[in-house]
Amino acid sequence: MFRSLKNYFLHFFIPSSGNRNTAKVLQTDMLGLAVAILLLINFALKYTLHHQNNPILGISMHITADTLLEDTNAERKKYGLPTLSYSPLLAAAAQDKATDMFARDYWSHFAPDGTSPWHFFEKNGYYYEYAGENLAKDFNDSNAIVNAWMKSEKHRDNILQSQYSEVGFSIKEGVLQGRPTVLVVQMFGTPDKNYVAKSVPQNQEPKPESTQLDQVQQNIQGAVIKKPVIDMQAMGKRVALAILAILVTALAIDMYVMARRNEQGRVTKTYVHLVLLAVLIAGVLIINPGSIL
């Protein structure tokens, strides 16, 4: 049995006369199968998303507001800055911004008609002295998002802005510009004390916006997150990575063996390498690293 497994491995990964001096994994039929699998995964992801009443990609199961808040405050602590408190109003504003981006299909701080991020602050009754916004999409987990923001000067400046005192997050799945994705909106703010003071007569106690806050909290609590039976996005990326790893390994072995045999002129045919490159590109498109704005 061990010998048969060894021969099987040699046939698939080592160039020899038995496989026409080209590892079986790198032959046209196997590369075609790899391309077909990657395309099938891509189709399955899009089909699943477009044929569910409440599309769930499963990515957002690994992204939480708690972790985003924890990581954001951890970065602030490194620089001796006070931590940010979580604001339900900012969370509601962030949710409205994410919903608007999906509804009007744009990836920008400003909507196509020029609507600014500050519109969503005011819409949710958050009157600010200072405000800011960070955006992210296509990430798999909270830590990666905050790390990406910290590597970008403008996003890092928002996270480390000493004048901010509060923050809110939205994590929303949907289709943006023809691609299934998860949008993460981070909104920073500092309430405008002058606005509150002008709005409340001196002889009257300020009335808490309990109705609005209660409604926001009910919406958050009422949004039941259903974990998919099969996490298609995570599974698809794992399969794509496995295929890419196998092909790259086979290609490296192929080139090494031919070099050892002093048969550089018989290195696997150029067209096979070109097909392999196409497979690699297809895999990268499926894996699609996250982006920030």
Secondary structure as the mmCIF struct_conf table of DSSP 4:
data_model
#
loop_
_struct_conf.conf_type_id
_struct_conf.id
_struct_conf.beg_label_comp_id
_struct_conf.beg_label_asym_id
_struct_conf.beg_label_seq_id
_struct_conf.end_label_comp_id
_struct_conf.end_label_asym_id
_struct_conf.end_label_seq_id
HELX_RH_AL_P HELX_RH_AL_P1 PHE A 2 PHE A 13
BEND BEND1 ILE A 14 ILE A 14
HELX_RH_3T_P HELX_RH_3T_P1 SER A 17 ASN A 19
TURN_TY1_P TURN_TY1_P1 ARG A 20 ASN A 21
BEND BEND2 THR A 22 THR A 22
HELX_RH_3T_P HELX_RH_3T_P2 LYS A 24 LEU A 26
BEND BEND3 GLN A 27 GLN A 27
HELX_RH_AL_P HELX_RH_AL_P2 THR A 28 HIS A 50
TURN_TY1_P TURN_TY1_P2 HIS A 51 HIS A 51
BEND BEND4 ASN A 53 ASN A 54
BEND BEND5 GLY A 58 GLY A 58
HELX_RH_3T_P HELX_RH_3T_P3 ILE A 59 HIS A 62
HELX_RH_AL_P HELX_RH_AL_P3 ALA A 65 LYS A 78
TURN_TY1_P TURN_TY1_P3 TYR A 79 GLY A 80
HELX_LH_PP_P HELX_LH_PP_P1 LEU A 81 LEU A 84
STRN STRN1 SER A 85 TYR A 86
HELX_RH_AL_P HELX_RH_AL_P4 PRO A 88 ARG A 104
TURN_TY1_P TURN_TY1_P4 ASP A 105 ASP A 105
BEND BEND6 SER A 108 PHE A 110
TURN_TY1_P TURN_TY1_P5 PRO A 112 ASP A 113
HELX_RH_AL_P HELX_RH_AL_P5 PRO A 117 LYS A 123
TURN_TY1_P TURN_TY1_P6 ASN A 124 GLY A 125
STRN STRN2 TYR A 128 LYS A 137
BEND BEND7 ASP A 138 ASP A 138
BEND BEND8 ASN A 140 ASP A 141
HELX_RH_AL_P HELX_RH_AL_P6 SER A 142 LYS A 151
BEND BEND9 SER A 152 SER A 152
HELX_RH_AL_P HELX_RH_AL_P7 GLU A 153 ILE A 159
TURN_TY1_P TURN_TY1_P7 LEU A 160 LEU A 160
TURN_TY1_P TURN_TY1_P8 SER A 162 GLN A 163
STRN STRN3 GLU A 166 LEU A 176
TURN_TY1_P TURN_TY1_P9 GLN A 177 GLY A 178
STRN STRN4 ARG A 179 PRO A 191
HELX_RH_AL_P HELX_RH_AL_P8 LYS A 193 SER A 199
BEND BEND10 VAL A 200 VAL A 200
TURN_TY1_P TURN_TY1_P10 GLN A 202 ASN A 203
BEND BEND11 GLN A 204 GLN A 204
HELX_LH_PP_P HELX_LH_PP_P2 GLU A 205 PRO A 208
HELX_RH_AL_P HELX_RH_AL_P9 SER A 210 GLY A 222
HELX_LH_PP_P HELX_LH_PP_P3 VAL A 224 PRO A 228
BEND BEND12 VAL A 229 ILE A 230
HELX_RH_AL_P HELX_RH_AL_P10 MET A 232 ARG A 260
TURN_TY1_P TURN_TY1_P11 ARG A 261 ASN A 262
HELX_RH_3T_P HELX_RH_3T_P4 GLN A 264 ARG A 266
BEND BEND13 VAL A 267 THR A 268
HELX_RH_AL_P HELX_RH_AL_P11 THR A 270 ILE A 287
STRN STRN5 SER A 291 ILE A 292
#
